[in-house]
Amino acid sequence: MPDFDMLVIGSGPGGQKAAIAAAKLGRRVAVVDRPDMVGGVSIHTGTIPSKTLREAVLYLTGLTQRDLYGQSYRLKEDITVSDLTARTQHVVGREVDVIRSQLSRNHIALHAGTGRFVDPHTVALREVTGHERLLSAENIIIATGTRPARPDSVEFDGRTIMDSDNVLALERVPRSMVIVGAGVIGMEYASMFAALGSKVTVVEKRPGMLDICDVEVIEALKYHLRDLAVTFRFGETVAAVERHPRGTLTILESGKKIPADAVMYSAGRQGLTDELDLDKAGLTADRRGRITVDEHYRTEVPHIYAVGDVIGFPALAATAMEQGRSAAYHAFGEPVGQMQRLQPIGIYTIPEISFVGRTEDQLTEDSVPFEVGISRYRELARGQIIGDSHGMLKLLVSPEDRTLLGVHCFGTGATELIHIGQTVMGCGGTVDYLVDAVFNYPTLAESYKVAALDATNKLRQIDRIGD
């Protein structure tokens, strides 16, 4: 008889929810993770610390209040790294306590150490002392997450040339910074350091940034970041990064040289699978360390599952949680519905971006007709109250059945607001529901009604001319 019904390798969002779901079904469950990484990458170097850092930046710089109190407004003149990390450490500590409590409350055994496969049903637990012992399980879930990918040609020192993990350990706020990569993580940190007053240069080999987002929203973000003195170098590739006594020099293949105090690489993520000895379990990973799974998050070995960032896109904490729960249910034959197709995407730049459904470009490419309804925060009393006159909400509406095809939000609270649109879309609601609904006043949620009225007025005009 195996030691456990389920063994979870990794205690991040996916691993936690898988373990708790299995425990709620009355199963014997264990989780393996390093003692300093309870909660996973998400808690220690990823989602939670970066979003907490963003809140500290917004609060201390007073950036969002400058429309009301003037462009020179600042809550604290000389913001230090310790000012920023104090809040981060507090939140991370509290979150770790919450996770430990949840695991304990559900009688889940937490084994401190790292795991590697010995055979398809057995994992060798290497404890901090170096001692190894074997743990066997009927089912195993891999939820090890990812680490920042590092180009072999770059000499990282964690202080002047760093990845997104090292940023949280900076000794001081750099006066100037080069960020290589204009993906989600790169742009989140670019906007944070720009808000702190760093002169930021973003280098991206692609012709643009965040190509998963609505074009109008990206243009608005670019405008805001340029206003904070961010320089963009699109279509450029880094040839070399040199470290000098007075800073760094980033040399581009085009011949440009960019001096800066620090360089941060945001060049994708690498799955944390290289020390798992996957071959002993009959598994393989691709060159980015990712594991292939089916619609139930089951690997090539039927009783071994993988969830979270280690399986690739969309690599979000929110989706990892649902994947973990779904995998645990499937492993024990518990009925589970398929994850909703409509998954909201949240990008914590300054200002925030969030969307659900398709973009204008995707609809046009698919030859799907649509009408656009827009609401701008400056038209809302709540927008004036909070000092955000730049935010916007966009609805993409089908003229045929009046359903929502996409919702795109840019500005304060975008990642919260998007769930109204997600719910209406998920329930098959129409733009008419939003027109007829009553929203609290004054709120940013009113933007849905304003945008819905804008869209329906355009549809009415089309109908009138067509008649």
C-alpha positions in Angstrom: 0.0 0.0 0.0 1.5 3.4 -1.0 2.2 6.0 1.7 -0.2 8.5 0.2 -3.2 8.6 -2.1 -1.7 11.7 -3.7 1.7 13.4 -3.6 2.1 16.9 -4.8 5.5 18.2 -5.8 5.4 22.0 -5.3 3.3 24.2 -3.1 2.4 27.0 -5.4 -1.2 27.9 -6.4 -1.7 24.8 -8.5 -0.1 22.5 -5.9 -2.0 24.0 -3.0 -5.4 23.7 -4.6 -4.7 20.2 -5.9 -3.7 19.0 -2.4 -6.7 20.7 -0.7 -9.1 19.3 -3.2 -7.8 15.8 -2.7 -7.9 16.2 1.1 -11.5 17.4 0.9 -12.3 14.1 -0.8 -11.0 12.3 2.3 -7.7 11.2 0.7 -4.3 10.9 2.3 -2.2 13.8 0.8 1.3 15.1 1.1 3.1 18.1 -0.4 6.8 18.4 -1.0 8.6 21.7 -1.2 11.7 23.6 0.0 11.1 25.0 3.5 11.9 28.6 2.2 9.5 28.2 -0.7 6.2 27.3 0.9 3.6 28.9 -1.4 5.9 28.5 -4.4 7.4 31.0 -6.8 4.1 32.8 -6.9 4.4 33.8 -3.2 8.2 34.4 -3.0 9.4 35.9 -6.3 6.5 36.1 -8.6 2.9 37.2 -8.4 2.5 38.3 -4.8 5.7 40.2 -4.3 5.6 42.0 -7.6 2.0 43.1 -7.2 2.7 44.2 -3.6 5.7 46.1 -4.9 3.4 47.8 -7.4 1.1 48.9 -4.6 4.0 50.3 -2.6 5.2 52.2 -5.7 1.8 53.7 -6.3 1.3 54.7 -2.7 4.7 56.2 -2.1 5.1 58.0 -5.4 1.5 59.4 -5.3 1.4 58.8 -9.0 -2.3 58.2 -9.3 -3.1 61.4 -7.4 -1.2 63.8 -9.6 -4.2 64.7 -11.7 -5.7 66.1 -8.5 -2.7 67.6 -6.6 -0.3 68.5 -9.3 2.5 66.8 -11.2 5.0 67.4 -8.4 2.9 65.6 -5.8 4.8 62.8 -4.1 4.0 61.1 -0.7 7.7 60.5 0.0 10.6 62.3 -1.7 13.4 59.9 -1.3 12.0 56.4 -1.7 14.4 53.6 -0.8 14.3 49.9 -1.5 13.6 49.2 2.1 10.5 51.4 1.9 9.3 49.1 -0.9 10.4 45.8 0.4 8.9 46.3 3.9 5.4 46.0 2.5 6.4 43.0 0.3 8.0 41.1 3.2 4.9 41.7 5.4 2.5 40.4 2.8 4.7 37.4 1.8 5.0 36.4 5.5 1.3 36.6 6.0 0.5 34.6 2.9 3.0 31.8 3.9 1.2 31.6 7.3 -2.2 31.3 5.6 -0.9 28.5 3.3 0.7 26.6 6.1 -2.6 26.9 8.1 -4.7 25.7 5.2 -2.5 22.6 4.7 -2.5 21.9 8.4 -6.2 22.4 8.8 -6.8 19.9 6.0 -4.4 17.3 7.5 -2.0 17.5 4.6 1.5 16.4 5.3 4.1 19.1 4.3 7.5 17.6 3.7 10.4 20.1 3.6 12.9 19.3 0.9 13.1 18.6 -2.8 11.7 15.7 -4.7 12.9 13.5 -7.6 11.4 10.4 -9.2 12.8 7.0 -8.4 10.0 5.2 -10.3 6.5 6.2 -11.5 5.0 5.8 -8.1 8.0 6.8 -5.9 9.6 10.1 -5.1 12.9 10.5 -3.2 12.6 13.4 -0.7 15.9 15.1 -0.1 15.7 17.0 3.2 17.7 20.1 4.2 20.1 17.9 6.1 20.9 16.0 2.9 19.2 12.9 4.1 17.0 11.1 1.6 13.9 9.0 2.2 11.3 7.5 -0.2 7.6 8.5 -0.4 5.2 6.5 -2.5 1.8 7.6 -3.8 -1.0 6.2 -5.9 -1.2 9.6 -7.8 1.4 12.3 -8.2 0.9 15.9 -9.3 3.9 17.9 -10.6 3.4 21.6 -9.7 7.0 22.8 -9.6 6.5 26.1 -11.5 9.2 28.0 -13.5 12.2 30.2 -13.1 13.3 33.1 -15.3 15.1 32.0 -18.5 18.6 33.2 -18.7 20.6 33.6 -22.0 23.9 31.7 -21.8 25.7 34.7 -23.3 24.9 37.0 -20.4 26.8 37.1 -17.1 24.2 37.7 -14.4 25.4 39.0 -11.1 22.0 39.6 -9.5 22.8 43.2 -8.7 23.5 45.1 -12.0 22.6 42.4 -14.5 19.6 40.5 -13.2 16.4 38.6 -13.9 12.9 39.3 -12.5 13.7 37.2 -9.4 16.7 39.4 -8.5 14.8 42.7 -8.8 13.2 42.2 -5.4 16.7 42.1 -3.8 18.0 45.4 -5.3 20.1 47.5 -3.0 18.8 50.8 -4.3 16.4 52.2 -6.9 18.5 52.6 -10.1 18.6 56.0 -11.7 18.5 54.3 -15.1 17.6 50.8 -16.3 17.4 48.7 -19.4 14.7 46.1 -19.5 15.2 43.4 -22.2 11.8 41.9 -23.2 8.5 43.7 -23.5 6.3 40.8 -22.3 4.0 40.9 -19.3 6.7 40.8 -16.6 9.0 43.2 -18.5 6.3 45.8 -18.9 5.1 45.5 -15.3 8.5 46.2 -14.0 9.2 48.9 -16.6 6.1 50.8 -15.4 7.0 50.4 -11.7 10.6 51.7 -12.1 9.5 54.5 -14.4 7.0 55.6 -11.7 9.9 55.6 -9.2 11.7 58.0 -11.4 14.2 55.6 -13.1 15.0 56.4 -16.7 13.8 53.1 -18.4 14.7 51.8 -21.8 12.8 48.8 -23.1 14.5 46.6 -25.7 12.3 44.1 -27.6 13.2 42.1 -30.7 9.5 42.0 -31.8 7.9 45.0 -33.5 5.6 45.7 -30.6 4.7 44.7 -27.0 1.9 42.7 -25.4 0.5 41.5 -28.7 -2.2 39.5 -26.9 -3.9 42.8 -26.0 -6.2 45.2 -27.7 -4.2 47.6 -30.0 -6.0 50.8 -28.6 -5.2 49.7 -25.1 -1.5 49.1 -25.9 -1.3 52.5 -27.6 -2.7 54.1 -24.4 -0.2 52.3 -22.2 2.7 53.4 -24.5 1.5 57.0 -24.2 1.5 56.8 -20.4 4.9 55.1 -20.2 6.5 57.6 -22.6 5.0 60.3 -20.4 7.1 58.7 -17.6 10.2 59.0 -19.8 10.3 55.3 -20.9 12.1 54.8 -24.2 11.2 51.9 -26.5 13.6 50.1 -28.8 11.4 47.7 -30.8 12.8 45.4 -33.5 16.2 45.4 -31.7 18.2 42.5 -30.4 20.8 42.6 -27.6 24.2 41.6 -28.9 26.1 41.9 -25.5 25.8 43.4 -22.0 29.0 44.8 -20.5 29.5 45.5 -16.8 31.7 48.5 -16.0 32.7 50.2 -12.7 30.3 53.0 -13.4 27.4 50.9 -14.6 26.4 48.7 -17.6 26.5 49.1 -21.3 23.9 47.3 -23.4 25.1 46.9 -27.0 22.4 46.2 -29.6 23.0 44.3 -32.9 22.2 47.6 -34.7 25.2 49.2 -33.1 23.3 51.3 -30.5 24.8 51.5 -27.0 22.6 52.1 -24.0 24.3 53.1 -20.7 22.4 52.3 -17.5 22.8 51.6 -13.8 21.2 48.2 -14.2 19.9 45.7 -16.8 16.9 43.3 -16.2 16.3 40.4 -18.5 12.7 39.3 -18.9 13.2 36.6 -21.6 10.5 34.1 -20.8 10.4 31.3 -18.2 12.0 27.9 -17.8 10.1 25.0 -16.2 11.6 23.7 -13.0 11.9 20.1 -14.1 15.6 19.5 -14.6 16.1 18.0 -11.2 13.0 15.8 -11.1 14.6 12.9 -13.0 11.5 12.7 -15.1 12.9 9.8 -17.2 12.7 7.5 -14.1 8.9 8.1 -14.2 8.7 7.6 -18.0 8.2 11.4 -18.6 10.0 14.0 -20.8 10.0 17.8 -20.9 10.6 20.1 -23.9 13.6 22.4 -24.2 11.8 25.0 -22.0 11.3 22.4 -19.3 7.5 22.2 -19.9 5.5 19.0 -19.6 2.8 18.0 -22.0 -0.7 17.2 -20.6 -4.1 16.3 -21.9 -7.4 18.1 -21.2 -7.5 16.5 -17.7 -3.9 17.7 -16.9 -2.7 14.1 -17.2 0.8 13.4 -18.5 1.9 10.4 -20.7 1.8 8.4 -17.4 -1.9 8.1 -16.5 -1.5 8.5 -12.7 0.9 11.5 -13.0 -0.5 14.9 -13.5 1.1 18.4 -14.1 -0.4 21.8 -13.5 0.5 25.5 -13.4 3.3 27.2 -15.2 5.2 24.0 -15.7 2.7 23.0 -18.5 3.0 26.4 -20.3 0.3 28.9 -21.5 -1.5 30.6 -19.9 0.9 30.3 -16.9 -1.3 32.3 -14.5 -1.8 31.8 -10.8 -5.6 31.9 -11.3 -5.6 29.2 -14.0 -3.1 27.1 -12.0 -5.5 26.9 -9.1 -8.3 25.6 -11.2 -6.0 23.2 -13.0 -4.9 21.8 -9.7 -8.4 21.3 -8.4 -9.5 19.7 -11.7 -6.5 17.3 -11.8 -7.2 16.1 -8.2 -10.9 15.5 -9.0 -10.0 13.6 -12.1 -7.4 11.5 -10.4 -10.0 10.2 -7.9 -12.9 9.8 -10.4 -14.8 12.9 -9.0 -17.0 14.6 -11.6 -15.5 17.9 -12.7 -16.5 20.3 -15.4 -14.2 21.7 -18.1 -12.5 25.0 -17.2 -14.4 27.9 -18.6 -13.1 28.9 -22.1 -13.4 32.6 -21.0 -10.4 33.2 -18.9 -9.7 36.8 -17.9 -6.1 38.1 -18.4 -4.8 40.6 -15.9 -1.6 42.6 -16.5 -0.4 44.8 -13.6 1.3 47.5 -15.5 0.6 51.1 -14.4 -2.2 51.6 -15.3 -3.6 48.1 -15.2 -4.8 46.1 -18.3 -7.4 43.4 -18.3 -9.4 41.6 -20.9 -11.6 38.7 -21.6 -12.7 37.3 -25.0 -11.4 38.3 -28.4 -9.7 41.5 -29.6 -10.8 43.7 -32.6 -7.9 42.3 -34.7 -8.9 38.7 -33.9 -12.5 39.3 -34.8 -11.5 41.0 -38.0 -9.2 38.2 -39.0 -12.0 35.7 -38.3 -14.5 37.8 -40.4 -16.8 38.3 -37.4 -18.8 41.5 -37.5 -18.8 43.6 -34.3 -19.7 47.0 -33.0 -17.7 48.9 -30.4 -19.0 50.6 -27.2 -16.5 52.7 -25.2 -16.7 54.4 -21.8 -13.9 56.7 -20.6 -13.2 57.2 -16.9 -13.2 61.0 -17.3 -17.0 60.7 -18.1 -17.6 59.0 -14.8 -18.0 60.8 -11.4 -15.9 58.0 -9.8 -13.1 58.6 -12.3 -13.0 62.2 -11.3 -13.1 61.4 -7.6 -10.1 59.0 -7.8 -8.2 61.2 -10.3 -8.1 58.7 -13.2 -9.1 60.6 -16.3 -7.3 58.2 -18.7 -9.0 54.9 -18.0 -11.4 53.3 -20.4 -13.6 50.3 -20.9 -14.3 48.8 -24.4 -17.1 46.4 -25.3 -17.1 44.4 -28.5 -20.7 43.5 -29.4 -22.2 41.2 -32.0 -24.7 43.0 -34.2 -26.4 39.7 -34.9 -27.3 38.5 -31.5 -26.1 41.4 -29.3 -23.8 39.2 -27.2 -20.5 40.4 -25.9 -17.5 39.1 -28.0 -14.8 40.8 -25.9 -14.3 43.2 -23.0 -11.1 45.3 -22.7 -10.3 47.5 -19.8 -7.4 49.9 -19.1 -7.0 51.9 -15.9 -7.6 51.8 -12.2 -9.3 48.6 -11.0 -9.2 47.0 -14.5 -8.4 43.5 -13.2 -11.5 43.7 -10.8 -13.9 45.3 -13.3 -13.3 42.7 -16.0 -15.2 40.0 -14.0 -18.5 41.8 -14.7 -18.0 41.3 -18.4 -16.7 37.8 -17.9 -19.8 36.9 -16.0 -22.2 38.4 -18.6 -20.3 36.6 -21.4 -20.2 33.3 -19.5 -23.9 33.4 -19.0 -24.6 34.2 -22.6 -25.9 37.7 -21.7 -26.4 40.5 -24.1 -25.4 44.2 -24.2 -29.1 44.9 -23.5 -28.7 43.4 -20.0 -26.0 46.0 -19.3 -28.2 48.8 -20.6 -31.1 47.8 -18.3 -29.0 47.0 -15.3 -28.6 49.5 -12.4 -25.1 50.1 -11.1 -24.1 51.8 -7.9 -23.3 55.5 -8.3 -20.6 56.7 -8.3 -18.6 53.6 -9.3 -16.2 52.6 -12.1 -18.6 49.7 -12.7 -20.9 52.3 -14.3 -18.5 52.2 -17.2 -20.3 49.1 -18.4 -23.6 50.9 -18.7 -22.1 53.9 -20.5 -20.2 51.6 -23.0 -23.3 49.5 -23.5 -25.4 52.6 -24.3 -22.7 53.7 -26.7 -22.7 50.4 -28.5 -26.5 50.1 -28.7 -26.8 53.6 -30.0 -24.5 52.7 -32.9 -26.4 49.5 -33.6 -29.7 51.5 -33.6 -28.2 53.9 -36.1 -27.2 51.0 -38.4 -30.7 49.6 -38.1 -32.3 52.9 -38.9 -30.2 53.5 -42.0 -30.7 49.8 -43.1 -34.4 50.2 -42.9 
